Amino acid sequence: MKSDNERIEEFLKGIVLPEYKSDGHARQLRAQILSGLQARRVGSRTARWWKTAALLLGLLGAAALATETIIQVRHYYFYGRAKDGFYYFSTTPENAGTNQVDSIGILVRGDLDAAGIEQKRKDLEEIDSLRQRNARELFRVYDTEVNGKPSGRLFFYKYVLANGRTEIIPEGGDVSASPAQMEADRQQIADLRQRGQREIRSIIEVEVGGQSQRSLCCRYLLSDGRGVNRYETDPELPGPVPLTFKQENELSRLAVLEKKGEFLGSTQVQVLGRTFNLQKYSFTLSDGTVVTRSEGQPEDPKNNLTGADLDEFRQLAAANKGETLGTYDEDVWGKPFKFTRVKYVLSDGTEVIQSIGKPGSGR
Amino acid sequence: MSLEILTEWAEEDRALVFAAQSDTAAAGQLFDKYYPEIFRYVYHSTLDHAVTEDLTSNVFFSAFRHLGLFRWRRIPFRAWLYRIATNELRMHYRKQKRMSAANASLVDPEFPVAVPSADTVAAGLDDYRLLQRALLDLGQKYRTVIVLRYFEGKSLSEICEITNKREGTVKSQLHRALAQLKDALVLAGLTLP
């Protein structure tokens, strides 16, 4: 005799299961999922590219302001030499994405042969190791204002390498931050963004195959005086543009390092109530893809120095052609610093005030 | 399914899931491979067209969004999908908890049935509706093992993977589920074979 459970099992096995199919739902869901995956991939690749470009551009400014260049972190590889003579080093892709930025870009000025490039790469790694251990000396602090607008603080550290050489490293923004500091910065930036406390310093528009994307270079001033750039997609022109990671890298190299675009002309666009002057260039990638890339700054007020401005400013500073406005004392990372405030006026009337802090005080 | 076939299937899935993380065509293949059976599982559990489409969408959106987090060592991909689906069903039933079995619109009168005999169809549907109502009286864990075992034809080891329970626990749940189901069906006036 069958048990109750055997009988109910027999009943269940004899059940005719209803069937229902919805080809429409399958097609629609499939399309939604695949397009979502595609968009996320393109979006993340684009973001990486913007961030690399942002660092590169940020460092161009930092490098030009400093008497010597470099900056930080982990394992490096040599990326290439920029048209203007800077050697560009970057952290390895394996380290990408670990600190909110996908790679750290370092620009080094000078004249390096192959052995010199390799030595510089090793130096960067050693310096990073010293930085992690805080085996360094803060000996200068630079604050710069352009037409009254602070552009963020630069910290100059002295590192003594194992072979006895000394490197002076200007560190600002987030490229010099530790992973923990970067996470803290990220939260602070998110808060500043929510409160609208950002300055759009420049915009970049990329157009490929009729699709466009606009990125805003936003400057955030952190509570400790550092200024960091973040490239953010403009919701009015979010893209993404159909470029692979390889194509984005090639475009980045052509546009930022090698400057190999064909100039198409200047134009103006209105973004968030401000007028931006754009210079438009066309780039042809190695696979034949034609990309139009426009980049520009706000028409006024001018509070960001161009490469030419920086050159002029450096010359004025080297020739001591500034007007000393005064001195003041301030503690930086717990150490007293004496700042001297000097005003420079560029040929186009742009007013640059640089305050240089040195250890010690008049107190 | 034999262990050999299961292993082969899992290996194929491993390659497909890996590829799907960077290749849209592979993601499409993965979707095509599992959409029908997950859809069927959800439908057999709810018997509602709209709910089935909604929950199946949730399952695949969630799975593909977290594809990069899927870990092979822990669970086969198929079981992972079933686990997500089971979770979606649990949340759905939780929302429906206050509805009485009688009021719950379990049966869509328009669903097509692919069986040869009209008489069999009618009898089968009646039985299935009755069964569905009885299943609603069972706890979620009992309902899940019944549907997986008898409607979806899953082996004990597959049910263990999906429910993340040991075999002894699943056997015990099945035993209790059958006993409770029998009581519910008898109460509903069904004569068991």
Interface residues (C-beta under 8 A of the other chain):
Chain A: D4 N5 R7 I8 E9 E10 F11 L12 K13 G14 I15 V16 L17 P18 E19 Y20 K21 S22 H25 A26 L29 R30 Q32 I33 L34 G36 L37 Q38 R41
Chain B: S22 T24 A27 G28 F31 D32 Y35 P36 F39 R40 Y43 H44 L47 H49 T52 E53 T56 S57 F60 F61 F64 R65 D108 F111 P112 V113 A114 V115 T120 V121 A123 G124 L125 D127 Y128 L131 I146 Y150 F151 H175 L178 A179 L181 K182 L185 L190 L192 P193
